[in-house]
Every structure is written in structure tokens, then in C-alpha cells.
Amino acid sequence: MKLPFVLAKRFVAGETFDQSIPKVRHLNSHGIKVTLDLLGENVKDRQMADDTVESYIQLIKNIHTAGLKSTISIKLTMLGLDIDESYCMNNLSKLLDCAREHDTFVRIDMEGSDNTQITIDLFKEAFKEYGKHVGIVIQAYLHRSKDDIPDLASIGADVRLCKGAYSEPERIALQNMPAIREAFKEYARILLDKTTYPRIATHDDELVDWVKTYVLEQNLGKSRFEFQMLYGLREETMIELTDEGYNTRVYVPYGTMWFPYFKRRLLERKENIFFVASTMFKK
Ligand code: FDA
């Protein structure tokens, strides 16, 4: 059964690229950049993965033609990671060729812990060839991030730091919020000290304020990093941050395969369930 899109519209910009354009333009008009994500994950057959590569390539071209200030975010399981690793790498290279040609950037989102190592491996391989056109995500809740963060910082990787959105067991990930926040601060500090332009992805005021204070104390300058938030959450805060002189970017997902993304947003914060419930009862 297909659920009606009205449920997801709080968190998802549209089912098509065209439906998302006004939302991207609106954010851009406030000085907020965007990363567009064509939703979907865990593609199981080659035809679908091939089609997805074509869709991502088309997306880069469409962003360019429409003159939007947007990069793209992708998931390797959409490019065939579950089918074959070298096939996935080949697809990633095709996409990055197009990104380089259009002088834009592709962020590889981080998925569940079964895929962490291979995602980092493929990112590193791509980074050697495509440099500034590709970046990765690290999840602060993973125990292994204490090694991954310094390692990626040492090669000058472009890292988006987030808490982590997947349900992981205790042996793999921190389980309580104070510990996750402390890890996040520690990794943000390393990235701010050692990389040229880290991306701080959180809606959490404690972390946003900590980063602002750290940057001020260290005299790093507001242009040395970027705050990132998700579409539909805290837009006013993003506008305020932009007006204060910080660089900002909103992650804007769109597409028909919105259910897994939508479910993660509902599970991570009870208020998000209320948002959806109120949408259902509005005309
Ligand atoms: P969290 O939900 O932990 O809330 C902490 C506190 O922040 C709340 O108690 C409240 O005070 C405040 N807050 C949160 N939301 C608010 C709201 N809407 N309004 C007011 N206050 C609010 N994950 C992943 O595993 N892989 C990935 O690739 C990515 N990519 C990604 C990109 C971007 C741009 C973002 C922002 C996030 C991701 N994530 C992700 C998701 C991330 O891992 C995490 O699940 C969510 O950001 C939720 O954690 P937060 O720190 O944002 O707030």
C-alpha cells in the first residue's frame, strides 16, 4: 500500500525535482545553500542502480540549468553497493565525472553500520581522484568514529558530522544523548582544527552554541565551516544563523521513495510525530 505524500510533506520537498525547485529557491533567497537528495536506498538490481546513476546525473544537470545553489547528497546503496562493490565504485565515478564537469560536489551520506567501512573505503578511493568534488559523513554515535575522524582529517577530507540516525547496538554505538553530544563536540573540535571546511549537521542548540563559542574562542572565523539542518526543521534558526554571518545549508530530500527517510525522522524525535499528525488534520 502506498501512503499518501501529504504525510511526508513536512520533511520531504516533493515527489519530483520540479516540485522541489520553489522550496530550494525560497531557501536560496535567504542566503541558505542546499544539498538535494533524491530519496531511496538499498537498490537490489543493476537496472535500478543504472537508472539511479542516470537520475543523479540528470539532477546535477537540472540544478545547473535551474541556477540553484545546491549540491547533491547520495547513498551508496542506491548506486549498487549491495550488489557489488566495484560496480558501485564504477557508478560513483560516473557520477563524479559529471560533478567535476559541472564544478559541483557530491556528499556520500552515511548509512547503517554494516556499510561504514566500505563507504569510507570507496570515499577514500574517490577522494584520490576527485578531491574537492566529493565528501563523506561521520556519525558521532559510532565508537569507531574516534579513529575515523582523525584519519579522515589527516587526509583533508570534507566531512559532514552528524549524530547518527540508524538504530545500532551498544557494542557499535553510544546509546545516551549526553555521551553522543560529548563525542560530537570532540569530533567537531578536531574537524574545525584540522580540516578546511567541516559541515556541522545538527538541530541541537547545545551543539550549535558550543560550535559558535569554540570558533569565537579560537578565532577561526565564521566562514571556516557550515551549519547544516534538514528540510522542514528549524528554518527560522537557519535564517537567523545566516543573518548572523554563518554559512548554512539545508538538506532537501525529494522523490517517491520517501518512506524510510520519513520513518527515521519520526523515530528520532517525538515532536516530529506531532508535526505529521497536525498535517493530517489540516486541509
Ligand atoms: P536531536 O533529534 O538529537 O535533538 C536534540 C535536541 O535538539 C532536542 O532535544 C531539541 O532541543 C533540539 N531540536 C532538535 N530538533 C529540533 C527542532 N525541529 N526544533 C527545535 N529544536 C530541535 N544521519 C545519518 O545517519 N547519516 C547521514 O548521512 C545523515 N545526514 C544528515 C544531514 C543533515 C544535514 C542533518 C541535519 C542530519 C543528518 N543525519 C544523518 C541525521 C542525524 O544523524 C540525526 O539523526 C538528526 O540530525 C537528529 O539529531 P540532532 O542533533 O539534529 O537533534
py3Dmol code that shows the C-alpha trace and the ligand (Angstrom):
import py3Dmol

protein = """\
ATOM      1  CA  MET A   1       0.000   0.000   0.000  1.00  0.00           C
ATOM      2  CA  LYS A   2       1.398   3.414  -0.923  1.00  0.00           C
ATOM      3  CA  LEU A   3       0.997   6.010   1.795  1.00  0.00           C
ATOM      4  CA  PRO A   4      -0.201   9.463   0.700  1.00  0.00           C
ATOM      5  CA  PHE A   5       2.579  12.014   0.207  1.00  0.00           C
ATOM      6  CA  VAL A   6       0.719  14.528   2.391  1.00  0.00           C
ATOM      7  CA  LEU A   7       2.096  12.613   5.406  1.00  0.00           C
ATOM      8  CA  ALA A   8       5.699  13.273   4.412  1.00  0.00           C
ATOM      9  CA  LYS A   9       5.442  16.794   3.066  1.00  0.00           C
ATOM     10  CA  ARG A  10       6.697  18.346   6.293  1.00  0.00           C
ATOM     11  CA  PHE A  11      10.089  16.641   5.759  1.00  0.00           C
ATOM     12  CA  VAL A  12      10.180  15.957   2.002  1.00  0.00           C
ATOM     13  CA  ALA A  13      10.140  18.795  -0.558  1.00  0.00           C
ATOM     14  CA  GLY A  14       8.167  16.968  -3.237  1.00  0.00           C
ATOM     15  CA  GLU A  15       7.900  13.769  -5.192  1.00  0.00           C
ATOM     16  CA  THR A  16       9.692  15.302  -8.195  1.00  0.00           C
ATOM     17  CA  PHE A  17      12.600  17.676  -8.800  1.00  0.00           C
ATOM     18  CA  ASP A  18      10.204  20.290 -10.262  1.00  0.00           C
ATOM     19  CA  GLN A  19       8.093  20.255  -7.100  1.00  0.00           C
ATOM     20  CA  SER A  20      11.247  20.863  -5.041  1.00  0.00           C
ATOM     21  CA  ILE A  21      12.508  23.864  -7.045  1.00  0.00           C
ATOM     22  CA  PRO A  22      10.358  26.540  -5.305  1.00  0.00           C
ATOM     23  CA  LYS A  23      11.471  25.257  -1.893  1.00  0.00           C
ATOM     24  CA  VAL A  24      15.131  25.400  -2.917  1.00  0.00           C
ATOM     25  CA  ARG A  25      14.683  28.882  -4.378  1.00  0.00           C
ATOM     26  CA  HIS A  26      12.998  30.026  -1.174  1.00  0.00           C
ATOM     27  CA  LEU A  27      15.968  28.828   0.934  1.00  0.00           C
ATOM     28  CA  ASN A  28      18.481  30.287  -1.536  1.00  0.00           C
ATOM     29  CA  SER A  29      16.654  33.642  -1.350  1.00  0.00           C
ATOM     30  CA  HIS A  30      17.585  33.756   2.363  1.00  0.00           C
ATOM     31  CA  GLY A  31      21.243  33.028   1.564  1.00  0.00           C
ATOM     32  CA  ILE A  32      20.907  29.363   2.579  1.00  0.00           C
ATOM     33  CA  LYS A  33      22.534  26.805   0.295  1.00  0.00           C
ATOM     34  CA  VAL A  34      21.012  23.378  -0.292  1.00  0.00           C
ATOM     35  CA  THR A  35      22.042  19.791  -0.806  1.00  0.00           C
ATOM     36  CA  LEU A  36      19.388  17.881  -2.754  1.00  0.00           C
ATOM     37  CA  ASP A  37      18.815  14.217  -2.036  1.00  0.00           C
ATOM     38  CA  LEU A  38      16.879  12.017  -4.436  1.00  0.00           C
ATOM     39  CA  LEU A  39      15.376   9.617  -1.900  1.00  0.00           C
ATOM     40  CA  GLY A  40      15.855   5.869  -1.962  1.00  0.00           C
ATOM     41  CA  GLU A  41      18.199   3.221  -0.555  1.00  0.00           C
ATOM     42  CA  ASN A  42      19.214  -0.422  -0.852  1.00  0.00           C
ATOM     43  CA  VAL A  43      18.730  -0.884  -4.588  1.00  0.00           C
ATOM     44  CA  LYS A  44      18.903  -4.618  -5.324  1.00  0.00           C
ATOM     45  CA  ASP A  45      19.177  -4.912  -9.119  1.00  0.00           C
ATOM     46  CA  ARG A  46      21.572  -3.475 -11.693  1.00  0.00           C
ATOM     47  CA  GLN A  47      18.900  -1.953 -13.884  1.00  0.00           C
ATOM     48  CA  MET A  48      17.596   0.086 -10.975  1.00  0.00           C
ATOM     49  CA  ALA A  49      21.109   1.141  -9.922  1.00  0.00           C
ATOM     50  CA  ASP A  50      21.928   2.144 -13.532  1.00  0.00           C
ATOM     51  CA  ASP A  51      18.712   4.177 -13.672  1.00  0.00           C
ATOM     52  CA  THR A  52      19.604   5.834 -10.367  1.00  0.00           C
ATOM     53  CA  VAL A  53      23.034   6.906 -11.651  1.00  0.00           C
ATOM     54  CA  GLU A  54      21.304   8.435 -14.663  1.00  0.00           C
ATOM     55  CA  SER A  55      18.802  10.212 -12.381  1.00  0.00           C
ATOM     56  CA  TYR A  56      21.608  11.634 -10.221  1.00  0.00           C
ATOM     57  CA  ILE A  57      23.498  12.796 -13.325  1.00  0.00           C
ATOM     58  CA  GLN A  58      20.321  14.412 -14.607  1.00  0.00           C
ATOM     59  CA  LEU A  59      19.841  16.027 -11.209  1.00  0.00           C
ATOM     60  CA  ILE A  60      23.281  17.673 -11.381  1.00  0.00           C
ATOM     61  CA  LYS A  61      22.439  18.982 -14.861  1.00  0.00           C
ATOM     62  CA  ASN A  62      18.980  20.196 -13.762  1.00  0.00           C
ATOM     63  CA  ILE A  63      20.410  22.043 -10.750  1.00  0.00           C
ATOM     64  CA  HIS A  64      22.892  23.738 -13.073  1.00  0.00           C
ATOM     65  CA  THR A  65      20.214  24.674 -15.641  1.00  0.00           C
ATOM     66  CA  ALA A  66      17.818  25.976 -12.979  1.00  0.00           C
ATOM     67  CA  GLY A  67      20.643  28.059 -11.432  1.00  0.00           C
ATOM     68  CA  LEU A  68      20.045  26.689  -7.930  1.00  0.00           C
ATOM     69  CA  LYS A  69      22.642  26.997  -5.188  1.00  0.00           C
ATOM     70  CA  SER A  70      22.662  23.299  -4.458  1.00  0.00           C
ATOM     71  CA  THR A  71      24.970  20.329  -4.378  1.00  0.00           C
ATOM     72  CA  ILE A  72      23.718  16.735  -4.053  1.00  0.00           C
ATOM     73  CA  SER A  73      23.760  14.023  -1.390  1.00  0.00           C
ATOM     74  CA  ILE A  74      23.650  10.360  -2.321  1.00  0.00           C
ATOM     75  CA  LYS A  75      23.597   6.919  -0.737  1.00  0.00           C
ATOM     76  CA  LEU A  76      25.972   4.227  -1.990  1.00  0.00           C
ATOM     77  CA  THR A  77      23.291   1.548  -1.584  1.00  0.00           C
ATOM     78  CA  MET A  78      21.385   3.470  -4.275  1.00  0.00           C
ATOM     79  CA  LEU A  79      24.399   3.058  -6.573  1.00  0.00           C
ATOM     80  CA  GLY A  80      24.521  -0.718  -6.166  1.00  0.00           C
ATOM     81  CA  LEU A  81      26.663  -1.195  -3.037  1.00  0.00           C
ATOM     82  CA  ASP A  82      24.580  -4.237  -2.002  1.00  0.00           C
ATOM     83  CA  ILE A  83      25.080  -5.779  -5.460  1.00  0.00           C
ATOM     84  CA  ASP A  84      28.839  -5.472  -5.975  1.00  0.00           C
ATOM     85  CA  GLU A  85      31.443  -3.073  -4.566  1.00  0.00           C
ATOM     86  CA  SER A  86      33.440  -2.471  -7.751  1.00  0.00           C
ATOM     87  CA  TYR A  87      30.230  -1.973  -9.729  1.00  0.00           C
ATOM     88  CA  CYS A  88      29.177   0.620  -7.120  1.00  0.00           C
ATOM     89  CA  MET A  89      32.593   2.342  -7.361  1.00  0.00           C
ATOM     90  CA  ASN A  90      32.235   2.459 -11.114  1.00  0.00           C
ATOM     91  CA  ASN A  91      28.814   4.104 -10.765  1.00  0.00           C
ATOM     92  CA  LEU A  92      30.191   6.584  -8.244  1.00  0.00           C
ATOM     93  CA  SER A  93      32.971   7.512 -10.684  1.00  0.00           C
ATOM     94  CA  LYS A  94      30.444   8.137 -13.476  1.00  0.00           C
ATOM     95  CA  LEU A  95      28.556  10.471 -11.194  1.00  0.00           C
ATOM     96  CA  LEU A  96      31.707  12.241 -10.013  1.00  0.00           C
ATOM     97  CA  ASP A  97      32.859  12.754 -13.608  1.00  0.00           C
ATOM     98  CA  CYS A  98      29.655  14.730 -14.139  1.00  0.00           C
ATOM     99  CA  ALA A  99      30.080  16.591 -10.816  1.00  0.00           C
ATOM    100  CA  ARG A 100      33.628  17.595 -11.783  1.00  0.00           C
ATOM    101  CA  GLU A 101      32.475  18.707 -15.221  1.00  0.00           C
ATOM    102  CA  HIS A 102      29.863  20.979 -13.594  1.00  0.00           C
ATOM    103  CA  ASP A 103      32.238  22.042 -10.814  1.00  0.00           C
ATOM    104  CA  THR A 104      29.883  20.818  -8.135  1.00  0.00           C
ATOM    105  CA  PHE A 105      30.018  18.478  -5.156  1.00  0.00           C
ATOM    106  CA  VAL A 106      28.635  15.075  -4.168  1.00  0.00           C
ATOM    107  CA  ARG A 107      28.210  14.166  -0.498  1.00  0.00           C
ATOM    108  CA  ILE A 108      28.133  10.457   0.292  1.00  0.00           C
ATOM    109  CA  ASP A 109      25.604  10.047   3.130  1.00  0.00           C
ATOM    110  CA  MET A 110      26.449   7.505   5.827  1.00  0.00           C
ATOM    111  CA  GLU A 111      24.065   4.568   6.219  1.00  0.00           C
ATOM    112  CA  GLY A 112      23.851   1.732   8.781  1.00  0.00           C
ATOM    113  CA  SER A 113      26.995   0.342  10.462  1.00  0.00           C
ATOM    114  CA  ASP A 114      27.204  -2.699   8.132  1.00  0.00           C
ATOM    115  CA  ASN A 115      28.225  -0.220   5.445  1.00  0.00           C
ATOM    116  CA  THR A 116      30.527   2.133   7.376  1.00  0.00           C
ATOM    117  CA  GLN A 117      33.871   0.573   6.418  1.00  0.00           C
ATOM    118  CA  ILE A 118      33.075   0.075   2.743  1.00  0.00           C
ATOM    119  CA  THR A 119      31.622   3.596   2.496  1.00  0.00           C
ATOM    120  CA  ILE A 120      34.854   5.047   3.927  1.00  0.00           C
ATOM    121  CA  ASP A 121      36.952   2.837   1.624  1.00  0.00           C
ATOM    122  CA  LEU A 122      35.062   3.876  -1.505  1.00  0.00           C
ATOM    123  CA  PHE A 123      35.094   7.508  -0.416  1.00  0.00           C
ATOM    124  CA  LYS A 124      38.897   7.413   0.003  1.00  0.00           C
ATOM    125  CA  GLU A 125      39.308   5.866  -3.421  1.00  0.00           C
ATOM    126  CA  ALA A 126      37.084   8.540  -4.957  1.00  0.00           C
ATOM    127  CA  PHE A 127      38.778  11.314  -2.976  1.00  0.00           C
ATOM    128  CA  LYS A 128      42.150  10.466  -4.545  1.00  0.00           C
ATOM    129  CA  GLU A 129      40.704  11.046  -8.000  1.00  0.00           C
ATOM    130  CA  TYR A 130      38.017  13.697  -7.427  1.00  0.00           C
ATOM    131  CA  GLY A 131      39.319  15.685  -4.400  1.00  0.00           C
ATOM    132  CA  LYS A 132      37.118  18.682  -3.621  1.00  0.00           C
ATOM    133  CA  HIS A 133      34.142  17.239  -5.546  1.00  0.00           C
ATOM    134  CA  VAL A 134      33.381  14.511  -3.014  1.00  0.00           C
ATOM    135  CA  GLY A 135      32.736  14.349   0.714  1.00  0.00           C
ATOM    136  CA  ILE A 136      31.622  11.908   3.386  1.00  0.00           C
ATOM    137  CA  VAL A 137      29.537  11.790   6.584  1.00  0.00           C
ATOM    138  CA  ILE A 138      30.681  10.573  10.000  1.00  0.00           C
ATOM    139  CA  GLN A 139      28.240   9.644  12.756  1.00  0.00           C
ATOM    140  CA  ALA A 140      29.337  10.767  16.236  1.00  0.00           C
ATOM    141  CA  TYR A 141      27.463   7.921  17.972  1.00  0.00           C
ATOM    142  CA  LEU A 142      29.684   5.187  16.458  1.00  0.00           C
ATOM    143  CA  HIS A 143      32.550   4.040  18.719  1.00  0.00           C
ATOM    144  CA  ARG A 144      34.789   3.673  15.670  1.00  0.00           C
ATOM    145  CA  SER A 145      34.440   7.398  14.835  1.00  0.00           C
ATOM    146  CA  LYS A 146      37.173   8.184  17.400  1.00  0.00           C
ATOM    147  CA  ASP A 147      39.593   6.647  14.855  1.00  0.00           C
ATOM    148  CA  ASP A 148      37.793   7.592  11.646  1.00  0.00           C
ATOM    149  CA  ILE A 149      37.636  11.303  12.424  1.00  0.00           C
ATOM    150  CA  PRO A 150      41.410  11.862  12.908  1.00  0.00           C
ATOM    151  CA  ASP A 151      42.122   9.568   9.963  1.00  0.00           C
ATOM    152  CA  LEU A 152      39.814  11.473   7.599  1.00  0.00           C
ATOM    153  CA  ALA A 153      41.012  14.825   8.977  1.00  0.00           C
ATOM    154  CA  SER A 154      44.619  13.811   8.257  1.00  0.00           C
ATOM    155  CA  ILE A 155      43.886  13.337   4.548  1.00  0.00           C
ATOM    156  CA  GLY A 156      41.940  16.632   4.370  1.00  0.00           C
ATOM    157  CA  ALA A 157      38.546  15.038   3.730  1.00  0.00           C
ATOM    158  CA  ASP A 158      35.392  17.133   3.568  1.00  0.00           C
ATOM    159  CA  VAL A 159      33.344  15.703   6.455  1.00  0.00           C
ATOM    160  CA  ARG A 160      29.755  16.270   7.489  1.00  0.00           C
ATOM    161  CA  LEU A 161      29.470  15.452  11.184  1.00  0.00           C
ATOM    162  CA  CYS A 162      26.079  14.259  12.464  1.00  0.00           C
ATOM    163  CA  LYS A 163      24.917  12.239  15.478  1.00  0.00           C
ATOM    164  CA  GLY A 164      23.720   9.187  13.510  1.00  0.00           C
ATOM    165  CA  ALA A 165      20.183   8.200  12.579  1.00  0.00           C
ATOM    166  CA  TYR A 166      20.175   4.382  12.472  1.00  0.00           C
ATOM    167  CA  SER A 167      19.322   2.037  15.292  1.00  0.00           C
ATOM    168  CA  GLU A 168      22.652   0.466  16.358  1.00  0.00           C
ATOM    169  CA  PRO A 169      23.504  -1.910  19.248  1.00  0.00           C
ATOM    170  CA  GLU A 170      25.545  -0.853  22.283  1.00  0.00           C
ATOM    171  CA  ARG A 171      28.712  -2.618  21.118  1.00  0.00           C
ATOM    172  CA  ILE A 172      28.700  -0.426  17.987  1.00  0.00           C
ATOM    173  CA  ALA A 173      27.291   2.913  19.089  1.00  0.00           C
ATOM    174  CA  LEU A 174      26.827   5.174  22.108  1.00  0.00           C
ATOM    175  CA  GLN A 175      23.273   4.951  23.375  1.00  0.00           C
ATOM    176  CA  ASN A 176      22.712   8.032  25.517  1.00  0.00           C
ATOM    177  CA  MET A 177      22.420  11.639  24.440  1.00  0.00           C
ATOM    178  CA  PRO A 178      24.942  13.266  26.832  1.00  0.00           C
ATOM    179  CA  ALA A 179      27.675  10.848  25.660  1.00  0.00           C
ATOM    180  CA  ILE A 180      26.755  11.383  21.992  1.00  0.00           C
ATOM    181  CA  ARG A 181      26.882  15.153  22.485  1.00  0.00           C
ATOM    182  CA  GLU A 182      30.332  14.945  24.115  1.00  0.00           C
ATOM    183  CA  ALA A 183      31.627  12.798  21.245  1.00  0.00           C
ATOM    184  CA  PHE A 184      30.106  15.238  18.749  1.00  0.00           C
ATOM    185  CA  LYS A 185      31.929  18.172  20.389  1.00  0.00           C
ATOM    186  CA  GLU A 186      35.240  16.302  20.432  1.00  0.00           C
ATOM    187  CA  TYR A 187      34.952  15.422  16.720  1.00  0.00           C
ATOM    188  CA  ALA A 188      33.746  18.915  15.774  1.00  0.00           C
ATOM    189  CA  ARG A 189      36.834  20.301  17.525  1.00  0.00           C
ATOM    190  CA  ILE A 190      39.167  18.018  15.549  1.00  0.00           C
ATOM    191  CA  LEU A 191      37.455  18.827  12.255  1.00  0.00           C
ATOM    192  CA  LEU A 192      37.482  22.575  12.944  1.00  0.00           C
ATOM    193  CA  ASP A 193      41.155  22.481  13.931  1.00  0.00           C
ATOM    194  CA  LYS A 194      42.405  20.192  11.193  1.00  0.00           C
ATOM    195  CA  THR A 195      40.180  20.468   8.106  1.00  0.00           C
ATOM    196  CA  THR A 196      39.433  23.440   5.894  1.00  0.00           C
ATOM    197  CA  TYR A 197      35.640  23.380   5.835  1.00  0.00           C
ATOM    198  CA  PRO A 198      33.749  20.970   8.120  1.00  0.00           C
ATOM    199  CA  ARG A 199      29.960  20.687   7.977  1.00  0.00           C
ATOM    200  CA  ILE A 200      28.214  20.662  11.327  1.00  0.00           C
ATOM    201  CA  ALA A 201      24.878  18.874  10.858  1.00  0.00           C
ATOM    202  CA  THR A 202      22.585  19.152  13.867  1.00  0.00           C
ATOM    203  CA  HIS A 203      19.413  20.864  15.115  1.00  0.00           C
ATOM    204  CA  ASP A 204      20.676  20.683  18.680  1.00  0.00           C
ATOM    205  CA  ASP A 205      21.092  24.151  20.261  1.00  0.00           C
ATOM    206  CA  GLU A 206      23.642  22.870  22.761  1.00  0.00           C
ATOM    207  CA  LEU A 207      25.917  21.777  19.893  1.00  0.00           C
ATOM    208  CA  VAL A 208      25.250  24.811  17.704  1.00  0.00           C
ATOM    209  CA  ASP A 209      26.099  27.098  20.640  1.00  0.00           C
ATOM    210  CA  TRP A 210      29.184  25.045  21.519  1.00  0.00           C
ATOM    211  CA  VAL A 211      30.497  25.358  17.951  1.00  0.00           C
ATOM    212  CA  LYS A 212      29.825  29.107  17.861  1.00  0.00           C
ATOM    213  CA  THR A 213      31.714  29.596  21.141  1.00  0.00           C
ATOM    214  CA  TYR A 214      34.627  27.364  20.119  1.00  0.00           C
ATOM    215  CA  VAL A 215      35.037  29.150  16.785  1.00  0.00           C
ATOM    216  CA  LEU A 216      34.984  32.520  18.537  1.00  0.00           C
ATOM    217  CA  GLU A 217      37.473  31.461  21.233  1.00  0.00           C
ATOM    218  CA  GLN A 218      39.857  30.003  18.669  1.00  0.00           C
ATOM    219  CA  ASN A 219      39.428  32.977  16.361  1.00  0.00           C
ATOM    220  CA  LEU A 220      38.649  30.644  13.456  1.00  0.00           C
ATOM    221  CA  GLY A 221      36.186  32.892  11.616  1.00  0.00           C
ATOM    222  CA  LYS A 222      32.575  32.227  10.671  1.00  0.00           C
ATOM    223  CA  SER A 223      33.418  31.330   7.078  1.00  0.00           C
ATOM    224  CA  ARG A 224      35.582  28.322   8.021  1.00  0.00           C
ATOM    225  CA  PHE A 225      32.673  25.898   8.348  1.00  0.00           C
ATOM    226  CA  GLU A 226      28.981  25.426   7.658  1.00  0.00           C
ATOM    227  CA  PHE A 227      25.898  24.581   9.738  1.00  0.00           C
ATOM    228  CA  GLN A 228      23.577  22.053   8.121  1.00  0.00           C
ATOM    229  CA  MET A 229      19.984  21.166   9.011  1.00  0.00           C
ATOM    230  CA  LEU A 230      17.222  19.076   7.464  1.00  0.00           C
ATOM    231  CA  TYR A 231      14.383  20.418   5.335  1.00  0.00           C
ATOM    232  CA  GLY A 232      11.259  21.172   7.368  1.00  0.00           C
ATOM    233  CA  LEU A 233      13.087  21.572  10.679  1.00  0.00           C
ATOM    234  CA  ARG A 234      14.214  24.853  12.252  1.00  0.00           C
ATOM    235  CA  GLU A 235      14.047  27.034   9.148  1.00  0.00           C
ATOM    236  CA  GLU A 236      13.846  30.176  11.277  1.00  0.00           C
ATOM    237  CA  THR A 237      17.003  29.162  13.128  1.00  0.00           C
ATOM    238  CA  MET A 238      18.782  28.653   9.804  1.00  0.00           C
ATOM    239  CA  ILE A 239      17.692  32.117   8.647  1.00  0.00           C
ATOM    240  CA  GLU A 240      18.943  33.622  11.928  1.00  0.00           C
ATOM    241  CA  LEU A 241      22.293  31.828  11.635  1.00  0.00           C
ATOM    242  CA  THR A 242      22.649  33.067   8.053  1.00  0.00           C
ATOM    243  CA  ASP A 243      21.805  36.626   9.114  1.00  0.00           C
ATOM    244  CA  GLU A 244      24.444  36.339  11.865  1.00  0.00           C
ATOM    245  CA  GLY A 245      27.018  35.654   9.133  1.00  0.00           C
ATOM    246  CA  TYR A 246      27.355  31.852   9.349  1.00  0.00           C
ATOM    247  CA  ASN A 247      27.383  29.649   6.261  1.00  0.00           C
ATOM    248  CA  THR A 248      24.308  27.421   6.180  1.00  0.00           C
ATOM    249  CA  ARG A 249      22.978  24.569   4.080  1.00  0.00           C
ATOM    250  CA  VAL A 250      19.686  22.664   4.198  1.00  0.00           C
ATOM    251  CA  TYR A 251      19.424  19.011   3.205  1.00  0.00           C
ATOM    252  CA  VAL A 252      16.384  18.847   0.925  1.00  0.00           C
ATOM    253  CA  PRO A 253      15.103  15.343   0.149  1.00  0.00           C
ATOM    254  CA  TYR A 254      12.616  14.643  -2.619  1.00  0.00           C
ATOM    255  CA  GLY A 255      11.308  11.663  -4.554  1.00  0.00           C
ATOM    256  CA  THR A 256       8.676   8.978  -4.366  1.00  0.00           C
ATOM    257  CA  MET A 257      10.728   6.591  -2.193  1.00  0.00           C
ATOM    258  CA  TRP A 258      10.365   8.741   0.908  1.00  0.00           C
ATOM    259  CA  PHE A 259       9.142   6.207   3.460  1.00  0.00           C
ATOM    260  CA  PRO A 260      12.455   5.050   5.117  1.00  0.00           C
ATOM    261  CA  TYR A 261      13.671   8.655   5.448  1.00  0.00           C
ATOM    262  CA  PHE A 262      10.284   9.745   6.818  1.00  0.00           C
ATOM    263  CA  LYS A 263      10.311   6.882   9.339  1.00  0.00           C
ATOM    264  CA  ARG A 264      13.797   7.867  10.630  1.00  0.00           C
ATOM    265  CA  ARG A 265      12.585  11.440  11.220  1.00  0.00           C
ATOM    266  CA  LEU A 266       9.560  10.164  13.191  1.00  0.00           C
ATOM    267  CA  LEU A 267      11.670   7.832  15.313  1.00  0.00           C
ATOM    268  CA  GLU A 268      14.308  10.372  16.270  1.00  0.00           C
ATOM    269  CA  ARG A 269      12.018  12.989  17.824  1.00  0.00           C
ATOM    270  CA  LYS A 270       8.510  12.659  19.247  1.00  0.00           C
ATOM    271  CA  GLU A 271       7.658  16.249  18.228  1.00  0.00           C
ATOM    272  CA  ASN A 272       8.036  15.151  14.596  1.00  0.00           C
ATOM    273  CA  ILE A 273       5.121  12.749  15.100  1.00  0.00           C
ATOM    274  CA  PHE A 274       3.007  15.682  16.302  1.00  0.00           C
ATOM    275  CA  PHE A 275       4.003  17.702  13.210  1.00  0.00           C
ATOM    276  CA  VAL A 276       2.791  14.878  10.978  1.00  0.00           C
ATOM    277  CA  ALA A 277      -0.380  14.394  12.977  1.00  0.00           C
ATOM    278  CA  SER A 278      -1.184  18.095  12.704  1.00  0.00           C
ATOM    279  CA  THR A 279      -0.550  17.977   8.929  1.00  0.00           C
ATOM    280  CA  MET A 280      -3.071  15.158   8.638  1.00  0.00           C
ATOM    281  CA  PHE A 281      -5.771  17.208  10.299  1.00  0.00           C
ATOM    282  CA  LYS A 282      -5.121  20.351   8.257  1.00  0.00           C
ATOM    283  CA  LYS A 283      -6.973  20.819   4.985  1.00  0.00           C
TER     284      LYS A 283
END
"""
ligand_1 = """\
53
FDA
P 18.136 15.582 18.081
O 16.959 14.996 17.357
O 19.111 14.683 18.733
O 17.592 16.599 19.143
C 18.451 17.164 20.151
C 17.867 18.480 20.619
O 17.932 19.432 19.553
C 16.402 18.422 21.003
O 16.236 17.974 22.321
C 15.991 19.874 20.823
O 16.442 20.641 21.899
C 16.795 20.275 19.597
N 15.993 20.067 18.371
C 16.056 19.015 17.530
N 15.181 19.177 16.511
C 14.560 20.338 16.740
C 13.534 21.055 16.082
N 12.988 20.611 14.962
N 13.123 22.225 16.619
C 13.656 22.703 17.765
N 14.626 22.056 18.448
C 15.067 20.900 17.938
N 22.309 10.698 9.825
C 22.970 9.615 9.328
O 22.996 8.577 9.975
N 23.597 9.702 8.117
C 23.632 10.844 7.378
O 24.213 10.866 6.303
C 22.942 11.981 7.905
N 22.914 13.168 7.227
C 22.377 14.280 7.826
C 22.439 15.517 7.196
C 21.979 16.647 7.832
C 22.093 17.973 7.145
C 21.427 16.561 9.137
C 20.953 17.787 9.881
C 21.300 15.338 9.739
C 21.751 14.188 9.101
N 21.621 12.939 9.686
C 22.276 11.865 9.143
C 20.704 12.756 10.845
C 21.429 12.876 12.182
O 22.287 11.779 12.336
C 20.439 12.926 13.356
O 19.687 11.736 13.363
C 19.479 14.086 13.310
O 20.089 15.270 12.876
C 18.910 14.330 14.731
O 19.916 14.748 15.622
P 20.053 16.300 16.037
O 21.383 16.504 16.629
O 19.759 17.144 14.853
O 18.904 16.583 17.095
"""
view = py3Dmol.view(width=600, height=400)
view.addModel(protein, "pdb")
view.setStyle({"model": 0}, {"cartoon": {"style": "trace"}})
view.addModel(ligand_1, "xyz")
view.setStyle({"model": 1}, {"stick": {}})
view.zoomTo()
view.show()
